[in-house]
Amino acid sequence: MSNLPTAEQILTSLRWRYATKAFDPNRKVSAADWQTLSEVLQLAPSSFGLQLWKFFVIEDPKIRETLVQHAWGQRQVVDASHLIVFAGRTDWTEEDIDRYLQRAVEVRGGTLEALAPYRGMMVNSLVNKTMPVSEYISRQVYIALGQFMTAAALLQIDTCPMEGFEPAKFDEVLGLPAKGYTAKVLLPVGYRAEGDKYAHAPKVRFPLEQVIERI
């Protein structure tokens, strides 16, 4: 337990974090840190554990340069060490449920027959859900996004969540529709440039007593 971060270390890391506007293109996230962050994504929780997402890491410099024009000209897309496109399934089928349950049997043991009642409940819940599929899956993707950003901050690695882009254009460039996915949010990952004036700007947050209310 002594290896766990302290409360002060957690808060210090989150106070240090900000939506990085300018990345140092010469600094790269180490292979070891990237492996850790990759597992952070793998461990992200999702509704029913279905993981109706995929995280596309865009490594090709030419593709990243092409994507800038579809991200409102924001250079973080190119200058960051890594660029992740958080994508969600364009739809889901019962095959997604069966794939998850098969994996559960592989990991935990048991049988698919024993999981049949749970399967029925999952199918019923998803078929009858009130929100559109796109919104439902977007909410799942943002859980993974938040977990990744927090972990990165604890490693003193910068991030910048970006909704300022054209999803349809990203999908086209990356060939996502054929894979059954659509871009939901972007996350450049790396290290802040020394000249980024926002790095030292105070956080603008409402007082604690205004954002948390005990009922």
Secondary structure, DSSP 8 states (H G I E B T S, - for coil): -TTS--HHHHHHHHHH--B-SSB-TT----HHHHHHHHHHHHT---GGG---EEEEE---HHHHHHHHTTTTT-THHHHSSEEEEEEEES---HHHHHHHHHHHHHHH---TTTTHHHHHHHHHHHHT-SS-HHHHHHHHHHHHHHHHHHHHHHTT-EE--B--S-HHHHHHHHTHHHHTEEEEEEEEEE-B-TT-GGGGS------HHHH----
